[in-house]
Amino acid sequence: MSKVKNGDTVKINYTGKLEDGKVFDNSTEKQPFNFIVGSGEVMPGVEKGVIGMETGDKTTIEVPPEEAFGPRREELVIEIAKSKLPDHITPTMGQMLQMRQPDGGHIDLIIADVNEETITLDANHPLAGHTLFFDLELVEIA
């Protein structure tokens, strides 16, 4: 049997969990997830985790923040006046917003706090700073 190496296209089933065991994503209710190992399509920790696996293998891997969504960065948290929001938005904690950048791209933000005059916006990925755990099953090496 062949083992996964860089450049292989693989199909995996996965369940992603936080340190407390809470599931944040899985493929079990969807199709197996396809990616090319070493292409940067998925977080580095998952790419490393499948290397050396054979079809049918199952494993659990621990992925530190640096190999997942990165560390939490406080410079990506800003406070702005509520008056800067468009009139049609009534801010609530946990609400997702998008901010357009000068180059035409956009940044996803979450409202982390709402006060009388201001709101706090957080551009960190919700899983930034977390160690993640993945139960992996290698379905196929294509």
C-alpha positions as CSV (number, residue, x, y, z in Angstrom):
1,M,0.0,0.0,0.0
2,S,1.2,3.5,-0.7
3,K,1.6,6.2,1.9
4,V,0.6,9.8,1.6
5,K,3.4,12.1,0.5
6,N,3.6,15.8,-0.7
7,G,1.9,16.2,-4.0
8,D,-0.7,13.5,-3.5
9,T,-4.4,14.3,-3.8
10,V,-6.2,12.8,-0.8
11,K,-9.7,12.4,0.4
12,I,-10.3,12.5,4.1
13,N,-13.1,12.4,6.6
14,Y,-12.5,14.6,9.6
15,T,-13.9,15.9,12.8
16,G,-12.4,19.1,14.2
17,K,-12.6,19.7,17.9
18,L,-11.5,22.3,20.5
19,E,-9.5,21.4,23.6
20,D,-12.8,21.0,25.5
21,G,-14.0,18.4,23.0
22,K,-16.6,20.7,21.3
23,V,-16.9,19.9,17.6
24,F,-16.4,23.0,15.4
25,D,-16.5,21.3,12.0
26,N,-16.7,17.8,10.4
27,S,-17.1,16.1,7.0
28,T,-19.1,13.1,8.2
29,E,-22.4,14.7,7.1
30,K,-20.9,15.9,3.8
31,Q,-18.6,14.4,1.1
32,P,-15.0,13.5,2.1
33,F,-12.7,16.5,1.8
34,N,-10.2,16.6,-1.1
35,F,-6.9,18.4,-1.2
36,I,-3.4,18.3,-2.6
37,V,-0.9,17.7,0.2
38,G,1.7,20.5,0.3
39,S,-0.3,22.9,-1.8
40,G,-1.3,25.1,1.1
41,E,-5.1,24.5,0.5
42,V,-5.5,23.4,4.2
43,M,-3.8,24.4,7.4
44,P,-0.2,23.1,7.7
45,G,-1.0,21.0,10.7
46,V,-3.5,18.9,8.8
47,E,-1.2,18.5,5.8
48,K,1.5,17.2,8.2
49,G,-1.0,15.0,9.9
50,V,-1.9,13.0,6.7
51,I,1.7,12.4,5.6
52,G,2.6,8.8,5.9
53,M,-1.0,7.6,6.3
54,E,-2.4,4.7,4.2
55,T,-5.9,4.3,2.8
56,G,-8.2,3.3,5.7
57,D,-5.9,4.7,8.4
58,K,-7.5,6.7,11.2
59,T,-5.6,9.0,13.6
60,T,-6.1,11.9,15.9
61,I,-3.8,14.9,15.6
62,E,-3.2,18.0,17.7
63,V,-2.6,21.2,15.7
64,P,-1.1,24.2,17.6
65,P,-2.3,27.7,16.7
66,E,0.8,28.4,14.6
67,E,-0.2,25.5,12.3
68,A,-3.9,26.3,12.3
69,F,-5.4,29.8,12.2
70,G,-2.5,31.5,13.9
71,P,-2.1,33.3,17.2
72,R,-4.8,35.8,18.4
73,R,-3.6,39.3,17.5
74,E,-4.8,42.1,19.6
75,E,-4.0,44.7,16.9
76,L,-6.9,43.2,14.9
77,V,-9.4,44.3,17.6
78,I,-10.6,47.9,17.3
79,E,-13.2,50.1,18.9
80,I,-15.2,52.4,16.7
81,A,-18.1,54.9,17.3
82,K,-21.5,53.4,16.6
83,S,-22.2,56.4,14.4
84,K,-19.7,55.1,11.8
85,L,-21.9,52.1,11.0
86,P,-24.5,52.3,8.2
87,D,-27.9,53.3,9.5
88,H,-29.5,49.9,8.6
89,I,-27.2,48.0,11.0
90,T,-28.2,47.6,14.6
91,P,-25.1,46.1,16.2
92,T,-25.4,43.0,18.4
93,M,-22.7,40.9,20.1
94,G,-21.5,38.1,17.9
95,Q,-22.9,39.7,14.7
96,M,-20.7,39.2,11.6
97,L,-19.9,42.1,9.4
98,Q,-17.7,42.7,6.3
99,M,-15.6,45.7,5.7
100,R,-14.5,46.6,2.2
101,Q,-10.8,47.4,1.7
102,P,-9.4,50.0,-0.7
103,D,-8.2,47.2,-3.0
104,G,-11.7,45.8,-3.4
105,G,-11.2,42.9,-1.0
106,H,-13.1,42.5,2.2
107,I,-12.3,41.7,5.9
108,D,-14.7,39.6,8.0
109,L,-15.3,41.1,11.4
110,I,-17.3,40.0,14.4
111,I,-18.8,42.4,16.9
112,A,-17.1,41.5,20.2
113,D,-18.7,44.2,22.4
114,V,-21.4,46.8,22.2
115,N,-21.5,49.9,24.4
116,E,-23.7,52.9,24.4
117,E,-21.5,54.9,22.1
118,T,-19.0,52.4,20.7
119,I,-18.6,48.9,19.3
120,T,-15.6,46.6,19.4
121,L,-14.8,44.8,16.2
122,D,-12.5,41.7,16.0
123,A,-10.9,40.7,12.7
124,N,-9.2,37.6,14.2
125,H,-10.5,34.2,12.9
126,P,-12.8,32.8,15.6
127,L,-10.4,29.9,16.0
128,A,-7.2,32.0,16.2
129,G,-5.1,31.2,19.2
130,H,-6.8,27.8,19.8
131,T,-5.1,24.4,19.7
132,L,-7.3,22.2,17.5
133,F,-7.7,18.5,17.4
134,F,-8.7,16.5,14.3
135,D,-9.9,12.9,14.1
136,L,-8.8,12.0,10.5
137,E,-9.6,9.0,8.3
138,L,-7.8,8.6,5.0
139,V,-10.5,7.6,2.5
140,E,-8.4,7.7,-0.7
141,I,-5.1,8.6,-2.2
142,A,-5.8,9.7,-5.8
